[in-house]
């Protein structure tokens, strides 16, 4: 953090991590219809990202756990640490 290249590097790490999460998790269904099963939905939203902030969405605990495994793996691979900021949000 604080370096000129930090935002660009953070975006690369976050993008890579979000792609791995999307491969494992579907996220939350929005409105519409699925032509294959007649199940109503419009799209799936797995994560929302802006700059270095990410919010993930899930419909099941198993998806949450799969996502958390990806996040922990990415932080270990990048040499980062996971913590909590005033017990309000998870920070890396």
Helices and strands as residue ranges (DSSP letters): H 6-24, E 28-29, E 44-45, E 47-50, E 53-56, H 61-78, E 83-85, E 89-91
